[in-house]
Amino acid sequence: MHPHSVDMDCQEEQLVNTICDLYEKISKLESLKPSEDVNILFSQLVFTCIPPNPNIDVAKMVTQSRVQETRQSSSRSVAKPKLEFDLLTQNINGLVPRNVAFIGSGPLPLTSIVLASSHLKETVFHNFDIDPSANALASLLVSSDPDISQRMFFHTVDIINVTESLKSFDVVFLAALVGMNKEDKVRVIEHLQKHMAPGAVLMSAHGPRAFLYPIVEPCDLQGFEVLSIYHPTDDVINSVVISKKLPVVSNGSVVGGPSCLLMPCNCSKIHAIMNKKKKMMIEELEASREEQFS
Ligand SMILES: C[S@@+](CC[C@H](N)C(=O)[O-])C[C@H]1O[C@@H](n2cnc3c(N)ncnc32)[C@H](O)[C@@H]1O
């Protein structure tokens, strides 16, 4: 074997082990409430995943069994409901959604809970998760609140098997980890495009960092018009893409065709913005590392 490839394998193994060890420590925490331990572990995870490493084959790495197990069993994430609400309201012209779906809500459906309790106080939330234990925990969590528990429903189902009822939602949130690889994620997006009501908004979380989340470009959102993309410049992981389902004409095709063909300028603008922000993020990271070690 070429010595260079032995080196790379070693680097990959180290990275996988660091991430899996951090995952194990995080999953043993009793609570994810901000505390010194929680902050240190999440910061270590973020800083382990952020540095670009051209030598590492992420696609190969994520198929390794320890990595797959870690990603699939990961049931907690850091939610940013306030940010998501701001992004949503900027893109729906002040309309208040009556029915919201959250796909991949997990055991801690923070986005739905915070939106229902602080921002969308009349809205009904339908949370979909394939994992019955996630839904059991989540419904237990909201059961003590009489208002929220009345407006919050949990459905244990693979979203691919939900069809007609998707039409009833004004807004659909799609969690980053629904679809463990790009093909699955694109399949879910195609399914949503087929069954959501025309004009309904899709808020999808996408990760720029392939280890944490499968990379889905705005251009993969065929049949949706990309309204806006938020790419965080801080050390919070998710990007959020806000898009609107395009109308469908009677022969079943989408008006205007795929969003990418429809709006080449927007897509390239988005890529330019993302690249600029990525560059800024890397520079900030390098500066903070230099500070740390100087
Ligand atoms: C990021 S996690 C949940 C995040 C959640 N905010 C939390 O912190 O608990 C993603 C969830 O998506 C669910 N999921 C994955 N694929 C799915 C599918 N095809 N249909 C429905 N739920 C799915 C998983 O069971 C998991 O609970």
Ligand as a Chemical Component Dictionary entry (heavy atoms), coordinates in Angstrom:
data_LIG
# 
_chem_comp.id                   LIG 
_chem_comp.type                 NON-POLYMER 
_chem_comp.pdbx_formal_charge   0 
_chem_comp.three_letter_code    LIG 
# 
loop_
_chem_comp_atom.comp_id 
_chem_comp_atom.atom_id 
_chem_comp_atom.alt_atom_id 
_chem_comp_atom.type_symbol 
_chem_comp_atom.charge 
_chem_comp_atom.model_Cartn_x 
_chem_comp_atom.model_Cartn_y 
_chem_comp_atom.model_Cartn_z 
_chem_comp_atom.pdbx_ordinal 
LIG C1  C1  C 0  -31.863 15.221 14.067 1  
LIG S1  S1  S 1  -32.827 13.929 14.696 2  
LIG C2  C2  C 0  -34.011 14.762 15.641 3  
LIG C3  C3  C 0  -33.752 16.197 15.998 4  
LIG C4  C4  C 0  -34.645 16.741 17.078 5  
LIG N1  N1  N 0  -34.769 18.146 16.928 6  
LIG C5  C5  C 0  -34.130 16.424 18.475 7  
LIG O1  O1  O 0  -33.239 17.120 18.945 8  
LIG O2  O2  O -1 -34.605 15.523 19.094 9  
LIG C6  C6  C 0  -33.638 13.337 13.278 10 
LIG C7  C7  C 0  -34.841 12.461 13.489 11 
LIG O3  O3  O 0  -35.319 12.101 12.190 12 
LIG C8  C8  C 0  -35.945 10.846 12.291 13 
LIG N2  N2  N 0  -36.061 10.294 10.940 14 
LIG C9  C9  C 0  -35.054 9.867  10.141 15 
LIG N3  N3  N 0  -35.534 9.437  8.958  16 
LIG C10 C10 C 0  -36.887 9.597  8.996  17 
LIG C11 C11 C 0  -37.938 9.345  8.069  18 
LIG N4  N4  N 0  -37.694 8.817  6.873  19 
LIG N5  N5  N 0  -39.215 9.639  8.440  20 
LIG C12 C12 C 0  -39.463 10.175 9.660  21 
LIG N6  N6  N 0  -38.501 10.445 10.579 22 
LIG C13 C13 C 0  -37.233 10.162 10.260 23 
LIG C14 C14 C 0  -35.032 10.071 13.239 24 
LIG O4  O4  O 0  -35.704 9.001  13.869 25 
LIG C15 C15 C 0  -34.587 11.154 14.231 26 
LIG O5  O5  O 0  -35.355 11.135 15.402 27 
# 
loop_
_chem_comp_bond.comp_id 
_chem_comp_bond.atom_id_1 
_chem_comp_bond.atom_id_2 
_chem_comp_bond.value_order 
_chem_comp_bond.pdbx_ordinal 
LIG C1  S1  SING 1  
LIG S1  C2  SING 2  
LIG S1  C6  SING 3  
LIG C2  C3  SING 4  
LIG C3  C4  SING 5  
LIG C4  N1  SING 6  
LIG C4  C5  SING 7  
LIG C5  O1  DOUB 8  
LIG C5  O2  SING 9  
LIG C6  C7  SING 10 
LIG C7  O3  SING 11 
LIG C7  C15 SING 12 
LIG O3  C8  SING 13 
LIG C8  N2  SING 14 
LIG C8  C14 SING 15 
LIG N2  C9  SING 16 
LIG N2  C13 SING 17 
LIG C9  N3  DOUB 18 
LIG N3  C10 SING 19 
LIG C10 C11 SING 20 
LIG C10 C13 DOUB 21 
LIG C11 N4  SING 22 
LIG C11 N5  DOUB 23 
LIG N5  C12 SING 24 
LIG C12 N6  DOUB 25 
LIG N6  C13 SING 26 
LIG C14 O4  SING 27 
LIG C14 C15 SING 28 
LIG C15 O5  SING 29 
# 
